[in-house]
Amino acid sequence: MSDKFSRRQFAGLAGLSALGLSAPAAAAESAPRPDGASFPTGFLWGTATSSYQIEGAVNEDGRGRSIWDTFSHTPGKIEDGSNGDRANDHYHRYKEDVGLIKDLGAKAYRFSIAWPRLFPDGTGAPNPKGLDFYDRLLDELLVNGIEPYATLYHWDLPQALQDRVGGWRSSDTSKAFADYAAYVAARLTDRVKNIFTMNEVGRFLPFGYALGIDAPGLTLPPAEVNQARHHVALAHGLAVQAIRANGRAGTRVGPAENITTCVPAINTPENIRATEVATREFNSGFLGVLLEGKYTDGFLAYAGADAPKFTAEELKIISQPNDFVGLNIYAPQTYIVASDQKPGWKPLPMPGSFPHMSSEWLRIAPEVIYWAPRIAAKIWNIKSIYISENGTSGEDKVQPDGQIYDLDRIMYLRNYLAQLQRATAEGVPVHGYFLWSLMDNFEWIFGYEKRFGLYRVDFETQARVPKLSASFYRDVIARNAIGV
Ligand code: BG6
């Protein structure tokens, strides 16, 4: 940069401050900006949370115990020794939190319903006071012009079902889930028009049933893990049927899945084709069987004697048509190249030096949010996709002036959203985006140590403070465009 230029730039900035404007605020007012790449008209901007991560009030109004209450209270399971007993106290502060969404200008909010609030025992008599909370929340959202997107299962299974039938090890849990879905559909679809069934089977199943990292902390052999995943897929299908039978006409339903993300290592036609085939194989155990009505030959051959047992009737139930597919997209699972060896594609080892955000698992690869929906739409002929989660943790230090300048989160979002815009511009049918997360919350095994929010939460005082990324996201929403 020449001296002359930097002096000119300085003069410009000084001029702005004389007008009482900071440079970023002034820039935000000059829309449309030449570098602004627009999203399609009507693109839905939202934020996301989940019940156990924010609600607290675990013993109030007849809520039953969930497997995450049990797990988080088991010594050694959560890194900072915390639990979700109080979390963000959202159960009592939901009005303030809806105000935070409104301040962003977001038009949609993805939250989850706590199954054990509605059915403390997993099945049987519903708890009316549990439903009352979601009645209040929905009314508050609608009064503020925010469209609710409800998730039925974001991991807080009623402990009673775990104790009685072994949770997802039994298809009794699939049936109980359908009854719960029917009840929600009958009582809430006058206001909730969009329902996600399951959140991230690709995480809670392996982490909870194979690796023992998440609730319920089991380490089952592969055959039982595959069977449990099949029961979750069955639960999804039964719930879709139950929602259609009990909900208002026009209620839309689909999964919210952390698709195993495959990215072509180098963008050639051969590698793209190989990546499509790999994506289908890696996702056969859940998204594939939902969308194709069968497990792929590759999946069944790989599982061998450990393959799930199923009937043709179950496959039909599992593959009920969905109205949309939600994809939670954070990091690339694997980069792929074409290979002349069987099966024609090869996953490459991930270098240890691959850059990541403050969460080690969160590798930075903005192109993943371009490729994953593009490939999913192609291989399964999906007509409507939502990015049901995307976001990042960050250090989020409070500076002496009380502000949080989370430039790393802004960098991440700017680059990911630019790639998402690229997908929509090419006609990939992505219709909305839910940023994870509205506010810092109980991040599962990391407790309160990892912060993903647009708002910082002080878990002592429960004060919510917008980070700089909240201003960034507000600007994106206002312009329906991303400056790169
Ligand atoms: C997703 C989940 O896996 O990513 C969220 O659906 C979760 O519930 C988020 O909070 C961040 O994950 P983690 O493991 O870093 O807490």
Boltz pocket constraint, residues with backbone or C-beta under 6 A from the ligand:
constraints:
  - pocket:
      binder: B
      contacts: [[A, 50], [A, 199], [A, 200], [A, 203], [A, 258], [A, 328], [A, 359], [A, 389], [A, 436], [A, 442], [A, 443], [A, 444], [A, 445], [A, 446], [A, 450], [A, 452]]
      max_distance: 6.0
